Amino acid sequence: MAVAVVARLQDDDDIDDTGDIRRDLTGYMEKIADALNRMRSAGRPAGRDDRSAGVVAELVAAGARHDDIGEMGRQVYARRNALALELIERARLRGELRADLDAVVLLDQLAGALYYRVLVTGAPVDRSYAERLVAGALEGVLNRKETSSCP
């Protein structure tokens, strides 16, 4: 039942592919943020606006305690991740992204940051954050003059 709740709260599997990876990833991160915000507020009294992780934390905990719930949750996310990885691969083939990009790490950086904010810091996740998150991941943080590479 817990995974059914997640699936219902995150029922939009579509990821737009407009040919602009920045726009597409921002849109996808915004969808994840919206779903997390719905789960964050599920069961909360109307008008109450706290920084609780709400149902998100409960579902993560249930997945950790119960193998069957954890497996169902991983299956739901595996489908969504596959769609996102396909989007990233198409962008790479179009030349928008470096050929040596690790798509899994990029997706982990983006989606993981949203969950971190909800589960750990309680900070808001919204379109503005999604835009900044994607920009930071795509543009990187090294000074453009930097020539050394990380292993």
N, C-alpha and C positions, 0 to 999 in steps of 0.2 A: 504494500500500500504506500509506503514512503516514497518509492521510486515513481509510482503513479502520480503522486503529488508533485514531485519534481518535474516529471514530463508534462504535466498539465500547466504548471507555472512557467515552464520554459517551452511552450508548444510551438515555437517558431523556429524550425530547423533551417529555413532558407538563409543563404548568405548571398547577397547581391554581388555580381561581378560586372562592374561598370567599365572595367578597363583601367581604373585608377585605384591602385592598391591602397593608397592612403585613405581614400574615401571608403573603400570596401571594408578594410580592417576597422576603421573608426565606427562604421555602421554595425559591424559584427560585435565589437566591444560594447557598443551602446546597447545592443540586444541582450548581451550577457548581463550588463549592468542593470537593465530594466528587470530582467528575470530575478536577479539577486535582490533588487529592491522589493519586488513583489513577495519573494520568500522572506525577506527581512521583516516585512510588515504583516505577513500572514498571521492571523490569530491575535494581533495586537488591537487593543481598543481604538476605535476611531478617534482621530485627533492626537493620539499619542505619537510623538516623534522623538524617539530616543535613538541611540547609536547601537542598539542591540543587534546581534547577528541573527536573532530570531530563528526561524525554521532552518536557515542555512546551517547553523552550527549543529542543530539537532540532527539533521540529515547526515552531515559529515560524521558525527559521533555514532549514529546508528550504523552507517556503513563500516565504520571501524570495529564496532562490536559484533556485527552480524555479517558473516561471509556472504549470505545470499543477497542481502541488501547492498553490500559493497559491490558485488559482482553486477547486479542489475544497474547500479549507478554508473559503474565503469562502462557498461555497454551503451548506455544513453550517451555518455560523454564521448565514447569512441566514435560513434556515428557523427557527432557534431565536429569532433576534431578532424575526422577524415575529410569532411567538407571544407573545413578551413585550410587544411594542408593542400587540398586540390587547388583552392583559390590562390594560395601562395605559390604553388608550382606554376600555375598559369601565368602569374605575374613575373615569375623568374623567366619563363619561356619568352615572354614579351620583351624582356630586357629591363623591366622596372626594378628588379632586385638582382643583387650580385649572384653570380653562378655558384659561389661557394657558400651561400647562405645556409645555415642549419634551420630549416623550417620548423622543426619540432621545438627547438630552443626559442625561436621567435614567438611561436604560439604560447609556449610556457611563460615567457616573459610578460606577454600581454594579459592572458587570462589569469595567470597566477597573481598578478598585481591587483586585479579586481577582487579576487577572493581574499587576499591579504588585507585589503582595506575593510572589507566587510567583516571578516572573522577576527582580525587582530586589532586594527586601529579604530574601527568604527567610523572611519572617515567616509564622506559621501562618495558614491560612484554615480557619475552623471555624464552627459555628453561632453562637457568641458574637460572632465578628467580623461575620458576616452580619447579625445583629440590630443591632449598633451601626452598621454601614454603612447599612442601610436607614433606621434611625431618623435618622441624620445627614442623609441625602439628603432624606427626607420632611419633617423638621422644620426643616431649614436651619440656618444658623449665625448669622444676623443677630439681634440683639436685637429682640424684638417691637416695641419702641418705634421702631425704625429705619423711616423712611418713604421714604428715597431708593431709587431703583431703579437697577439696572445696565443698561447697553445690551445 
